[in-house]
Amino acid sequence: MQSVAGRSDVIVTTKDSVYIFELKMDKGEDFETVAQNALTQIDTNGYAQRFAVNGKEMFKVGVVFSSEGKGMLGWKCGK
């Protein structure tokens, strides 16, 4: 989904909710830092703005993957 400041990685909409996912590699950084950076990027770049008026519950999700090929390390959700 394109915004003025960039593009979100994944948007999922349901009847009642919008989920905005930002996917990040850890690149040797700790999980919490990378996950928080992903959530901050969603806010800073305004990825959620176009959905703010539709009345749906919004979830921002930072998903962190291992740069060492160990798959997904986890995710952090914010509103």
mmCIF file of the N, C-alpha and C atoms, coordinates in Angstrom:
data_MODEL
# 
_entry.id   MODEL 
# 
loop_
_atom_site.group_PDB 
_atom_site.id 
_atom_site.type_symbol 
_atom_site.label_atom_id 
_atom_site.label_alt_id 
_atom_site.label_comp_id 
_atom_site.label_asym_id 
_atom_site.label_entity_id 
_atom_site.label_seq_id 
_atom_site.pdbx_PDB_ins_code 
_atom_site.Cartn_x 
_atom_site.Cartn_y 
_atom_site.Cartn_z 
_atom_site.occupancy 
_atom_site.B_iso_or_equiv 
_atom_site.pdbx_formal_charge 
_atom_site.auth_seq_id 
_atom_site.auth_comp_id 
_atom_site.auth_asym_id 
_atom_site.auth_atom_id 
_atom_site.pdbx_PDB_model_num 
ATOM 1   N N  . MET A 1 1  ? 0.839   -1.159  0.000  1.00 0.00 ? 1  MET A N  1 
ATOM 2   C CA . MET A 1 1  ? 0.000   0.000   0.000  1.00 0.00 ? 1  MET A CA 1 
ATOM 3   C C  . MET A 1 1  ? 0.895   1.236   0.000  1.00 0.00 ? 1  MET A C  1 
ATOM 4   N N  . GLN A 1 2  ? 0.729   2.097   -0.951 1.00 0.00 ? 2  GLN A N  1 
ATOM 5   C CA . GLN A 1 2  ? 1.562   3.296   -1.107 1.00 0.00 ? 2  GLN A CA 1 
ATOM 6   C C  . GLN A 1 2  ? 1.021   4.426   -0.246 1.00 0.00 ? 2  GLN A C  1 
ATOM 7   N N  . SER A 1 3  ? 1.928   5.154   0.401  1.00 0.00 ? 3  SER A N  1 
ATOM 8   C CA . SER A 1 3  ? 1.576   6.396   1.095  1.00 0.00 ? 3  SER A CA 1 
ATOM 9   C C  . SER A 1 3  ? 2.529   7.468   0.593  1.00 0.00 ? 3  SER A C  1 
ATOM 10  N N  . VAL A 1 4  ? 2.346   8.676   1.057  1.00 0.00 ? 4  VAL A N  1 
ATOM 11  C CA . VAL A 1 4  ? 3.205   9.781   0.638  1.00 0.00 ? 4  VAL A CA 1 
ATOM 12  C C  . VAL A 1 4  ? 4.663   9.481   0.970  1.00 0.00 ? 4  VAL A C  1 
ATOM 13  N N  . ALA A 1 5  ? 4.899   8.842   2.117  1.00 0.00 ? 5  ALA A N  1 
ATOM 14  C CA . ALA A 1 5  ? 6.268   8.617   2.593  1.00 0.00 ? 5  ALA A CA 1 
ATOM 15  C C  . ALA A 1 5  ? 6.807   7.231   2.267  1.00 0.00 ? 5  ALA A C  1 
ATOM 16  N N  . GLY A 1 6  ? 6.051   6.397   1.570  1.00 0.00 ? 6  GLY A N  1 
ATOM 17  C CA . GLY A 1 6  ? 6.567   5.074   1.251  1.00 0.00 ? 6  GLY A CA 1 
ATOM 18  C C  . GLY A 1 6  ? 5.477   4.043   1.122  1.00 0.00 ? 6  GLY A C  1 
ATOM 19  N N  . ARG A 1 7  ? 5.878   2.800   1.307  1.00 0.00 ? 7  ARG A N  1 
ATOM 20  C CA . ARG A 1 7  ? 4.978   1.683   1.074  1.00 0.00 ? 7  ARG A CA 1 
ATOM 21  C C  . ARG A 1 7  ? 5.080   0.704   2.234  1.00 0.00 ? 7  ARG A C  1 
ATOM 22  N N  . SER A 1 8  ? 3.918   0.301   2.758  1.00 0.00 ? 8  SER A N  1 
ATOM 23  C CA . SER A 1 8  ? 3.903   -0.718  3.805  1.00 0.00 ? 8  SER A CA 1 
ATOM 24  C C  . SER A 1 8  ? 4.162   -2.078  3.167  1.00 0.00 ? 8  SER A C  1 
ATOM 25  N N  . ASP A 1 9  ? 4.617   -3.030  3.985  1.00 0.00 ? 9  ASP A N  1 
ATOM 26  C CA . ASP A 1 9  ? 4.939   -4.346  3.445  1.00 0.00 ? 9  ASP A CA 1 
ATOM 27  C C  . ASP A 1 9  ? 3.697   -5.181  3.182  1.00 0.00 ? 9  ASP A C  1 
ATOM 28  N N  . VAL A 1 10 ? 2.775   -5.223  4.153  1.00 0.00 ? 10 VAL A N  1 
ATOM 29  C CA . VAL A 1 10 ? 1.563   -6.041  3.998  1.00 0.00 ? 10 VAL A CA 1 
ATOM 30  C C  . VAL A 1 10 ? 0.403   -5.323  4.682  1.00 0.00 ? 10 VAL A C  1 
ATOM 31  N N  . ILE A 1 11 ? -0.752  -5.293  4.004  1.00 0.00 ? 11 ILE A N  1 
ATOM 32  C CA . ILE A 1 11 ? -1.991  -4.784  4.591  1.00 0.00 ? 11 ILE A CA 1 
ATOM 33  C C  . ILE A 1 11 ? -3.022  -5.897  4.492  1.00 0.00 ? 11 ILE A C  1 
ATOM 34  N N  . VAL A 1 12 ? -3.682  -6.202  5.610  1.00 0.00 ? 12 VAL A N  1 
ATOM 35  C CA . VAL A 1 12 ? -4.765  -7.182  5.623  1.00 0.00 ? 12 VAL A CA 1 
ATOM 36  C C  . VAL A 1 12 ? -5.986  -6.481  6.187  1.00 0.00 ? 12 VAL A C  1 
ATOM 37  N N  . THR A 1 13 ? -7.087  -6.528  5.450  1.00 0.00 ? 13 THR A N  1 
ATOM 38  C CA . THR A 1 13 ? -8.322  -5.941  5.949  1.00 0.00 ? 13 THR A CA 1 
ATOM 39  C C  . THR A 1 13 ? -9.364  -7.030  6.119  1.00 0.00 ? 13 THR A C  1 
ATOM 40  N N  . THR A 1 14 ? -10.121 -6.933  7.189  1.00 0.00 ? 14 THR A N  1 
ATOM 41  C CA . THR A 1 14 ? -11.252 -7.823  7.432  1.00 0.00 ? 14 THR A CA 1 
ATOM 42  C C  . THR A 1 14 ? -12.486 -6.942  7.566  1.00 0.00 ? 14 THR A C  1 
ATOM 43  N N  . LYS A 1 15 ? -13.596 -7.550  7.846  1.00 0.00 ? 15 LYS A N  1 
ATOM 44  C CA . LYS A 1 15 ? -14.843 -6.801  8.012  1.00 0.00 ? 15 LYS A CA 1 
ATOM 45  C C  . LYS A 1 15 ? -14.711 -5.740  9.103  1.00 0.00 ? 15 LYS A C  1 
ATOM 46  N N  . ASP A 1 16 ? -13.997 -6.064  10.181 1.00 0.00 ? 16 ASP A N  1 
ATOM 47  C CA . ASP A 1 16 ? -13.939 -5.183  11.339 1.00 0.00 ? 16 ASP A CA 1 
ATOM 48  C C  . ASP A 1 16 ? -12.570 -4.582  11.628 1.00 0.00 ? 16 ASP A C  1 
ATOM 49  N N  . SER A 1 17 ? -11.516 -5.053  10.958 1.00 0.00 ? 17 SER A N  1 
ATOM 50  C CA . SER A 1 17 ? -10.157 -4.664  11.348 1.00 0.00 ? 17 SER A CA 1 
ATOM 51  C C  . SER A 1 17 ? -9.258  -4.415  10.150 1.00 0.00 ? 17 SER A C  1 
ATOM 52  N N  . VAL A 1 18 ? -8.184  -3.664  10.418 1.00 0.00 ? 18 VAL A N  1 
ATOM 53  C CA . VAL A 1 18 ? -7.105  -3.455  9.449  1.00 0.00 ? 18 VAL A CA 1 
ATOM 54  C C  . VAL A 1 18 ? -5.802  -3.814  10.152 1.00 0.00 ? 18 VAL A C  1 
ATOM 55  N N  . TYR A 1 19 ? -4.993  -4.640  9.516  1.00 0.00 ? 19 TYR A N  1 
ATOM 56  C CA . TYR A 1 19 ? -3.688  -5.032  10.038 1.00 0.00 ? 19 TYR A CA 1 
ATOM 57  C C  . TYR A 1 19 ? -2.624  -4.499  9.085  1.00 0.00 ? 19 TYR A C  1 
ATOM 58  N N  . ILE A 1 20 ? -1.693  -3.721  9.629  1.00 0.00 ? 20 ILE A N  1 
ATOM 59  C CA . ILE A 1 20 ? -0.606  -3.165  8.838  1.00 0.00 ? 20 ILE A CA 1 
ATOM 60  C C  . ILE A 1 20 ? 0.683   -3.807  9.340  1.00 0.00 ? 20 ILE A C  1 
ATOM 61  N N  . PHE A 1 21 ? 1.338   -4.557  8.462  1.00 0.00 ? 21 PHE A N  1 
ATOM 62  C CA . PHE A 1 21 ? 2.547   -5.289  8.816  1.00 0.00 ? 21 PHE A CA 1 
ATOM 63  C C  . PHE A 1 21 ? 3.778   -4.610  8.226  1.00 0.00 ? 21 PHE A C  1 
ATOM 64  N N  . GLU A 1 22 ? 4.798   -4.467  9.039  1.00 0.00 ? 22 GLU A N  1 
ATOM 65  C CA . GLU A 1 22 ? 6.108   -4.015  8.567  1.00 0.00 ? 22 GLU A CA 1 
ATOM 66  C C  . GLU A 1 22 ? 7.093   -5.128  8.901  1.00 0.00 ? 22 GLU A C  1 
ATOM 67  N N  . LEU A 1 23 ? 7.760   -5.654  7.894  1.00 0.00 ? 23 LEU A N  1 
ATOM 68  C CA . LEU A 1 23 ? 8.671   -6.784  8.040  1.00 0.00 ? 23 LEU A CA 1 
ATOM 69  C C  . LEU A 1 23 ? 10.108  -6.287  8.089  1.00 0.00 ? 23 LEU A C  1 
ATOM 70  N N  . LYS A 1 24 ? 10.879  -6.792  9.051  1.00 0.00 ? 24 LYS A N  1 
ATOM 71  C CA . LYS A 1 24 ? 12.264  -6.347  9.229  1.00 0.00 ? 24 LYS A CA 1 
ATOM 72  C C  . LYS A 1 24 ? 13.183  -7.542  9.477  1.00 0.00 ? 24 LYS A C  1 
ATOM 73  N N  . MET A 1 25 ? 14.431  -7.412  9.015  1.00 0.00 ? 25 MET A N  1 
ATOM 74  C CA . MET A 1 25 ? 15.491  -8.359  9.362  1.00 0.00 ? 25 MET A CA 1 
ATOM 75  C C  . MET A 1 25 ? 16.199  -7.827  10.593 1.00 0.00 ? 25 MET A C  1 
ATOM 76  N N  . ASP A 1 26 ? 16.664  -8.721  11.473 1.00 0.00 ? 26 ASP A N  1 
ATOM 77  C CA . ASP A 1 26 ? 17.295  -8.264  12.715 1.00 0.00 ? 26 ASP A CA 1 
ATOM 78  C C  . ASP A 1 26 ? 18.694  -7.688  12.509 1.00 0.00 ? 26 ASP A C  1 
ATOM 79  N N  . LYS A 1 27 ? 19.419  -8.132  11.522 1.00 0.00 ? 27 LYS A N  1 
ATOM 80  C CA . LYS A 1 27 ? 20.770  -7.627  11.204 1.00 0.00 ? 27 LYS A CA 1 
ATOM 81  C C  . LYS A 1 27 ? 21.644  -7.514  12.449 1.00 0.00 ? 27 LYS A C  1 
ATOM 82  N N  . GLY A 1 28 ? 21.518  -8.487  13.338 1.00 0.00 ? 28 GLY A N  1 
ATOM 83  C CA . GLY A 1 28 ? 22.340  -8.522  14.540 1.00 0.00 ? 28 GLY A CA 1 
ATOM 84  C C  . GLY A 1 28 ? 21.820  -7.678  15.697 1.00 0.00 ? 28 GLY A C  1 
ATOM 85  N N  . GLU A 1 29 ? 20.740  -6.926  15.485 1.00 0.00 ? 29 GLU A N  1 
ATOM 86  C CA . GLU A 1 29 ? 20.158  -6.120  16.559 1.00 0.00 ? 29 GLU A CA 1 
ATOM 87  C C  . GLU A 1 29 ? 19.191  -6.974  17.376 1.00 0.00 ? 29 GLU A C  1 
ATOM 88  N N  . ASP A 1 30 ? 18.900  -6.521  18.608 1.00 0.00 ? 30 ASP A N  1 
ATOM 89  C CA . ASP A 1 30 ? 17.977  -7.297  19.441 1.00 0.00 ? 30 ASP A CA 1 
ATOM 90  C C  . ASP A 1 30 ? 16.540  -7.162  18.935 1.00 0.00 ? 30 ASP A C  1 
ATOM 91  N N  . PHE A 1 31 ? 15.754  -8.185  19.210 1.00 0.00 ? 31 PHE A N  1 
ATOM 92  C CA . PHE A 1 31 ? 14.376  -8.266  18.719 1.00 0.00 ? 31 PHE A CA 1 
ATOM 93  C C  . PHE A 1 31 ? 13.568  -7.019  19.072 1.00 0.00 ? 31 PHE A C  1 
ATOM 94  N N  . GLU A 1 32 ? 13.592  -6.612  20.332 1.00 0.00 ? 32 GLU A N  1 
ATOM 95  C CA . GLU A 1 32 ? 12.747  -5.506  20.789 1.00 0.00 ? 32 GLU A CA 1 
ATOM 96  C C  . GLU A 1 32 ? 13.036  -4.219  20.022 1.00 0.00 ? 32 GLU A C  1 
ATOM 97  N N  . THR A 1 33 ? 14.297  -3.929  19.779 1.00 0.00 ? 33 THR A N  1 
ATOM 98  C CA . THR A 1 33 ? 14.686  -2.726  19.039 1.00 0.00 ? 33 THR A CA 1 
ATOM 99  C C  . THR A 1 33 ? 14.160  -2.769  17.616 1.00 0.00 ? 33 THR A C  1 
ATOM 100 N N  . VAL A 1 34 ? 14.343  -3.896  16.953 1.00 0.00 ? 34 VAL A N  1 
ATOM 101 C CA . VAL A 1 34 ? 13.917  -4.025  15.555 1.00 0.00 ? 34 VAL A CA 1 
ATOM 102 C C  . VAL A 1 34 ? 12.398  -3.960  15.446 1.00 0.00 ? 34 VAL A C  1 
ATOM 103 N N  . ALA A 1 35 ? 11.703  -4.647  16.341 1.00 0.00 ? 35 ALA A N  1 
ATOM 104 C CA . ALA A 1 35 ? 10.232  -4.638  16.320 1.00 0.00 ? 35 ALA A CA 1 
ATOM 105 C C  . ALA A 1 35 ? 9.700   -3.227  16.564 1.00 0.00 ? 35 ALA A C  1 
ATOM 106 N N  . GLN A 1 36 ? 10.289  -2.512  17.516 1.00 0.00 ? 36 GLN A N  1 
ATOM 107 C CA . GLN A 1 36 ? 9.845   -1.143  17.793 1.00 0.00 ? 36 GLN A CA 1 
ATOM 108 C C  . GLN A 1 36 ? 10.148  -0.228  16.614 1.00 0.00 ? 36 GLN A C  1 
ATOM 109 N N  . ASN A 1 37 ? 11.283  -0.425  15.951 1.00 0.00 ? 37 ASN A N  1 
ATOM 110 C CA . ASN A 1 37 ? 11.604  0.363   14.750 1.00 0.00 ? 37 ASN A CA 1 
ATOM 111 C C  . ASN A 1 37 ? 10.564  0.138   13.652 1.00 0.00 ? 37 ASN A C  1 
ATOM 112 N N  . ALA A 1 38 ? 10.089  -1.084  13.518 1.00 0.00 ? 38 ALA A N  1 
ATOM 113 C CA . ALA A 1 38 ? 9.063   -1.393  12.515 1.00 0.00 ? 38 ALA A CA 1 
ATOM 114 C C  . ALA A 1 38 ? 7.769   -0.647  12.838 1.00 0.00 ? 38 ALA A C  1 
ATOM 115 N N  . LEU A 1 39 ? 7.353   -0.664  14.102 1.00 0.00 ? 39 LEU A N  1 
ATOM 116 C CA . LEU A 1 39 ? 6.135   0.047   14.497 1.00 0.00 ? 39 LEU A CA 1 
ATOM 117 C C  . LEU A 1 39 ? 6.301   1.555   14.316 1.00 0.00 ? 39 LEU A C  1 
ATOM 118 N N  . THR A 1 40 ? 7.464   2.056   14.636 1.00 0.00 ? 40 THR A N  1 
ATOM 119 C CA . THR A 1 40 ? 7.742   3.480   14.456 1.00 0.00 ? 40 THR A CA 1 
ATOM 120 C C  . THR A 1 40 ? 7.678   3.859   12.980 1.00 0.00 ? 40 THR A C  1 
ATOM 121 N N  . GLN A 1 41 ? 8.194   2.993   12.117 1.00 0.00 ? 41 GLN A N  1 
ATOM 122 C CA . GLN A 1 41 ? 8.154   3.264   10.674 1.00 0.00 ? 41 GLN A CA 1 
ATOM 123 C C  . GLN A 1 41 ? 6.714   3.353   10.181 1.00 0.00 ? 41 GLN A C  1 
ATOM 124 N N  . ILE A 1 42 ? 5.842   2.496   10.678 1.00 0.00 ? 42 ILE A N  1 
ATOM 125 C CA . ILE A 1 42 ? 4.428   2.552   10.286 1.00 0.00 ? 42 ILE A CA 1 
ATOM 126 C C  . ILE A 1 42 ? 3.856   3.926   10.635 1.00 0.00 ? 42 ILE A C  1 
ATOM 127 N N  . ASP A 1 43 ? 4.155   4.410   11.845 1.00 0.00 ? 43 ASP A N  1 
ATOM 128 C CA . ASP A 1 43 ? 3.644   5.715   12.274 1.00 0.00 ? 43 ASP A CA 1 
ATOM 129 C C  . ASP A 1 43 ? 4.301   6.864   11.517 1.00 0.00 ? 43 ASP A C  1 
ATOM 130 N N  . THR A 1 44 ? 5.613   6.849   11.455 1.00 0.00 ? 44 THR A N  1 
ATOM 131 C CA . THR A 1 44 ? 6.371   7.942   10.837 1.00 0.00 ? 44 THR A CA 1 
ATOM 132 C C  . THR A 1 44 ? 5.996   8.139   9.373  1.00 0.00 ? 44 THR A C  1 
ATOM 133 N N  . ASN A 1 45 ? 5.810   7.045   8.668  1.00 0.00 ? 45 ASN A N  1 
ATOM 134 C CA . ASN A 1 45 ? 5.511   7.129   7.235  1.00 0.00 ? 45 ASN A CA 1 
ATOM 135 C C  . ASN A 1 45 ? 4.023   7.211   6.928  1.00 0.00 ? 45 ASN A C  1 
ATOM 136 N N  . GLY A 1 46 ? 3.189   7.211   7.960  1.00 0.00 ? 46 GLY A N  1 
ATOM 137 C CA . GLY A 1 46 ? 1.754   7.419   7.753  1.00 0.00 ? 46 GLY A CA 1 
ATOM 138 C C  . GLY A 1 46 ? 1.032   6.296   7.044  1.00 0.00 ? 46 GLY A C  1 
ATOM 139 N N  . TYR A 1 47 ? 1.523   5.071   7.176  1.00 0.00 ? 47 TYR A N  1 
ATOM 140 C CA . TYR A 1 47 ? 0.894   3.950   6.480  1.00 0.00 ? 47 TYR A CA 1 
ATOM 141 C C  . TYR A 1 47 ? -0.556  3.733   6.910  1.00 0.00 ? 47 TYR A C  1 
ATOM 142 N N  . ALA A 1 48 ? -0.894  4.113   8.141  1.00 0.00 ? 48 ALA A N  1 
ATOM 143 C CA . ALA A 1 48 ? -2.240  3.862   8.670  1.00 0.00 ? 48 ALA A CA 1 
ATOM 144 C C  . ALA A 1 48 ? -3.217  4.997   8.371  1.00 0.00 ? 48 ALA A C  1 
ATOM 145 N N  . GLN A 1 49 ? -2.734  6.128   7.931  1.00 0.00 ? 49 GLN A N  1 
ATOM 146 C CA . GLN A 1 49 ? -3.587  7.309   7.781  1.00 0.00 ? 49 GLN A CA 1 
ATOM 147 C C  . GLN A 1 49 ? -4.801  7.084   6.890  1.00 0.00 ? 49 GLN A C  1 
ATOM 148 N N  . ARG A 1 50 ? -4.619  6.407   5.801  1.00 0.00 ? 50 ARG A N  1 
ATOM 149 C CA . ARG A 1 50 ? -5.753  6.252   4.873  1.00 0.00 ? 50 ARG A CA 1 
ATOM 150 C C  . ARG A 1 50 ? -6.854  5.372   5.435  1.00 0.00 ? 50 ARG A C  1 
ATOM 151 N N  . PHE A 1 51 ? -6.560  4.611   6.497  1.00 0.00 ? 51 PHE A N  1 
ATOM 152 C CA . PHE A 1 51 ? -7.561  3.733   7.102  1.00 0.00 ? 51 PHE A CA 1 
ATOM 153 C C  . PHE A 1 51 ? -8.182  4.339   8.359  1.00 0.00 ? 51 PHE A C  1 
ATOM 154 N N  . ALA A 1 52 ? -7.689  5.477   8.803  1.00 0.00 ? 52 ALA A N  1 
ATOM 155 C CA . ALA A 1 52 ? -8.105  6.062   10.077 1.00 0.00 ? 52 ALA A CA 1 
ATOM 156 C C  . ALA A 1 52 ? -9.578  6.463   10.107 1.00 0.00 ? 52 ALA A C  1 
ATOM 157 N N  . VAL A 1 53 ? -10.176 6.710   8.975  1.00 0.00 ? 53 VAL A N  1 
ATOM 158 C CA . VAL A 1 53 ? -11.559 7.198   8.938  1.00 0.00 ? 53 VAL A CA 1 
ATOM 159 C C  . VAL A 1 53 ? -12.587 6.113   8.636  1.00 0.00 ? 53 VAL A C  1 
ATOM 160 N N  . ASN A 1 54 ? -12.150 4.873   8.472  1.00 0.00 ? 54 ASN A N  1 
ATOM 161 C CA . ASN A 1 54 ? -13.107 3.846   8.069  1.00 0.00 ? 54 ASN A CA 1 
ATOM 162 C C  . ASN A 1 54 ? -13.822 3.164   9.239  1.00 0.00 ? 54 ASN A C  1 
ATOM 163 N N  . GLY A 1 55 ? -13.473 3.517   10.486 1.00 0.00 ? 55 GLY A N  1 
ATOM 164 C CA . GLY A 1 55 ? -14.154 2.976   11.649 1.00 0.00 ? 55 GLY A CA 1 
ATOM 165 C C  . GLY A 1 55 ? -13.724 1.577   12.059 1.00 0.00 ? 55 GLY A C  1 
ATOM 166 N N  . LYS A 1 56 ? -12.777 0.986   11.341 1.00 0.00 ? 56 LYS A N  1 
ATOM 167 C CA . LYS A 1 56 ? -12.302 -0.343  11.687 1.00 0.00 ? 56 LYS A CA 1 
ATOM 168 C C  . LYS A 1 56 ? -11.208 -0.267  12.749 1.00 0.00 ? 56 LYS A C  1 
ATOM 169 N N  . GLU A 1 57 ? -11.118 -1.303  13.566 1.00 0.00 ? 57 GLU A N  1 
ATOM 170 C CA . GLU A 1 57 ? -10.046 -1.376  14.544 1.00 0.00 ? 57 GLU A CA 1 
ATOM 171 C C  . GLU A 1 57 ? -8.735  -1.594  13.789 1.00 0.00 ? 57 GLU A C  1 
ATOM 172 N N  . MET A 1 58 ? -7.705  -0.863  14.187 1.00 0.00 ? 58 MET A N  1 
ATOM 173 C CA . MET A 1 58 ? -6.436  -0.921  13.467 1.00 0.00 ? 58 MET A CA 1 
ATOM 174 C C  . MET A 1 58 ? -5.349  -1.538  14.334 1.00 0.00 ? 58 MET A C  1 
ATOM 175 N N  . PHE A 1 59 ? -4.580  -2.435  13.719 1.00 0.00 ? 59 PHE A N  1 
ATOM 176 C CA . PHE A 1 59 ? -3.454  -3.072  14.390 1.00 0.00 ? 59 PHE A CA 1 
ATOM 177 C C  . PHE A 1 59 ? -2.200  -2.852  13.558 1.00 0.00 ? 59 PHE A C  1 
ATOM 178 N N  . LYS A 1 60 ? -1.137  -2.404  14.213 1.00 0.00 ? 60 LYS A N  1 
ATOM 179 C CA . LYS A 1 60 ? 0.159   -2.232  13.562 1.00 0.00 ? 60 LYS A CA 1 
ATOM 180 C C  . LYS A 1 60 ? 1.046   -3.350  14.074 1.00 0.00 ? 60 LYS A C  1 
ATOM 181 N N  . VAL A 1 61 ? 1.678   -4.075  13.148 1.00 0.00 ? 61 VAL A N  1 
ATOM 182 C CA . VAL A 1 61 ? 2.440   -5.264  13.535 1.00 0.00 ? 61 VAL A CA 1 
ATOM 183 C C  . VAL A 1 61 ? 3.847   -5.192  12.956 1.00 0.00 ? 61 VAL A C  1 
ATOM 184 N N  . GLY A 1 62 ? 4.836   -5.237  13.842 1.00 0.00 ? 62 GLY A N  1 
ATOM 185 C CA . GLY A 1 62 ? 6.234   -5.317  13.434 1.00 0.00 ? 62 GLY A CA 1 
ATOM 186 C C  . GLY A 1 62 ? 6.679   -6.771  13.508 1.00 0.00 ? 62 GLY A C  1 
ATOM 187 N N  . VAL A 1 63 ? 7.077   -7.333  12.381 1.00 0.00 ? 63 VAL A N  1 
ATOM 188 C CA . VAL A 1 63 ? 7.503   -8.730  12.307 1.00 0.00 ? 63 VAL A CA 1 
ATOM 189 C C  . VAL A 1 63 ? 9.008   -8.758  12.075 1.00 0.00 ? 63 VAL A C  1 
ATOM 190 N N  . VAL A 1 64 ? 9.721   -9.536  12.894 1.00 0.00 ? 64 VAL A N  1 
ATOM 191 C CA . VAL A 1 64 ? 11.180  -9.569  12.832 1.00 0.00 ? 64 VAL A CA 1 
ATOM 192 C C  . VAL A 1 64 ? 11.659  -10.949 12.393 1.00 0.00 ? 64 VAL A C  1 
ATOM 193 N N  . PHE A 1 65 ? 12.526  -10.960 11.382 1.00 0.00 ? 65 PHE A N  1 
ATOM 194 C CA . PHE A 1 65 ? 13.116  -12.189 10.864 1.00 0.00 ? 65 PHE A CA 1 
ATOM 195 C C  . PHE A 1 65 ? 14.604  -12.229 11.183 1.00 0.00 ? 65 PHE A C  1 
ATOM 196 N N  . SER A 1 66 ? 15.125  -13.416 11.327 1.00 0.00 ? 66 SER A N  1 
ATOM 197 C CA . SER A 1 66 ? 16.543  -13.620 11.613 1.00 0.00 ? 66 SER A CA 1 
ATOM 198 C C  . SER A 1 66 ? 17.371  -13.409 10.353 1.00 0.00 ? 66 SER A C  1 
ATOM 199 N N  . SER A 1 67 ? 18.433  -12.628 10.466 1.00 0.00 ? 67 SER A N  1 
ATOM 200 C CA . SER A 1 67 ? 19.341  -12.446 9.335  1.00 0.00 ? 67 SER A CA 1 
ATOM 201 C C  . SER A 1 67 ? 20.277  -13.639 9.186  1.00 0.00 ? 67 SER A C  1 
ATOM 202 N N  . GLU A 1 68 ? 20.239  -14.555 10.150 1.00 0.00 ? 68 GLU A N  1 
ATOM 203 C CA . GLU A 1 68 ? 21.059  -15.763 10.098 1.00 0.00 ? 68 GLU A CA 1 
ATOM 204 C C  . GLU A 1 68 ? 20.284  -16.949 9.525  1.00 0.00 ? 68 GLU A C  1 
ATOM 205 N N  . GLY A 1 69 ? 19.125  -16.686 8.936  1.00 0.00 ? 69 GLY A N  1 
ATOM 206 C CA . GLY A 1 69 ? 18.348  -17.731 8.290  1.00 0.00 ? 69 GLY A CA 1 
ATOM 207 C C  . GLY A 1 69 ? 17.569  -18.617 9.235  1.00 0.00 ? 69 GLY A C  1 
ATOM 208 N N  . LYS A 1 70 ? 17.253  -18.115 10.416 1.00 0.00 ? 70 LYS A N  1 
ATOM 209 C CA . LYS A 1 70 ? 16.529  -18.919 11.399 1.00 0.00 ? 70 LYS A CA 1 
ATOM 210 C C  . LYS A 1 70 ? 15.036  -18.632 11.408 1.00 0.00 ? 70 LYS A C  1 
ATOM 211 N N  . GLY A 1 71 ? 14.532  -18.030 10.346 1.00 0.00 ? 71 GLY A N  1 
ATOM 212 C CA . GLY A 1 71 ? 13.102  -17.776 10.227 1.00 0.00 ? 71 GLY A CA 1 
ATOM 213 C C  . GLY A 1 71 ? 12.639  -16.565 11.009 1.00 0.00 ? 71 GLY A C  1 
ATOM 214 N N  . MET A 1 72 ? 11.359  -16.551 11.326 1.00 0.00 ? 72 MET A N  1 
ATOM 215 C CA . MET A 1 72 ? 10.765  -15.443 12.048 1.00 0.00 ? 72 MET A CA 1 
ATOM 216 C C  . MET A 1 72 ? 11.143  -15.530 13.524 1.00 0.00 ? 72 MET A C  1 
ATOM 217 N N  . LEU A 1 73 ? 11.614  -14.414 14.075 1.00 0.00 ? 73 LEU A N  1 
ATOM 218 C CA . LEU A 1 73 ? 11.965  -14.360 15.490 1.00 0.00 ? 73 LEU A CA 1 
ATOM 219 C C  . LEU A 1 73 ? 10.760  -14.024 16.358 1.00 0.00 ? 73 LEU A C  1 
ATOM 220 N N  . GLY A 1 74 ? 9.824   -13.287 15.802 1.00 0.00 ? 74 GLY A N  1 
ATOM 221 C CA . GLY A 1 74 ? 8.622   -12.923 16.538 1.00 0.00 ? 74 GLY A CA 1 
ATOM 222 C C  . GLY A 1 74 ? 7.982   -11.685 15.972 1.00 0.00 ? 74 GLY A C  1 
ATOM 223 N N  . TRP A 1 75 ? 6.951   -11.214 16.672 1.00 0.00 ? 75 TRP A N  1 
ATOM 224 C CA . TRP A 1 75 ? 6.247   -10.030 16.231 1.00 0.00 ? 75 TRP A CA 1 
ATOM 225 C C  . TRP A 1 75 ? 5.780   -9.238  17.435 1.00 0.00 ? 75 TRP A C  1 
ATOM 226 N N  . LYS A 1 76 ? 5.557   -7.939  17.195 1.00 0.00 ? 76 LYS A N  1 
ATOM 227 C CA . LYS A 1 76 ? 5.086   -7.031  18.231 1.00 0.00 ? 76 LYS A CA 1 
ATOM 228 C C  . LYS A 1 76 ? 3.934   -6.234  17.642 1.00 0.00 ? 76 LYS A C  1 
ATOM 229 N N  . CYS A 1 77 ? 2.865   -6.135  18.395 1.00 0.00 ? 77 CYS A N  1 
ATOM 230 C CA . CYS A 1 77 ? 1.671   -5.451  17.904 1.00 0.00 ? 77 CYS A CA 1 
ATOM 231 C C  . CYS A 1 77 ? 1.470   -4.149  18.671 1.00 0.00 ? 77 CYS A C  1 
ATOM 232 N N  . GLY A 1 78 ? 1.040   -3.133  17.952 1.00 0.00 ? 78 GLY A N  1 
ATOM 233 C CA . GLY A 1 78 ? 0.692   -1.855  18.547 1.00 0.00 ? 78 GLY A CA 1 
ATOM 234 C C  . GLY A 1 78 ? -0.579  -1.337  17.924 1.00 0.00 ? 78 GLY A C  1 
ATOM 235 N N  . LYS A 1 79 ? -1.164  -0.347  18.523 1.00 0.00 ? 79 LYS A N  1 
ATOM 236 C CA . LYS A 1 79 ? -2.382  0.252   17.962 1.00 0.00 ? 79 LYS A CA 1 
ATOM 237 C C  . LYS A 1 79 ? -2.132  1.705   17.638 1.00 0.00 ? 79 LYS A C  1 
# 
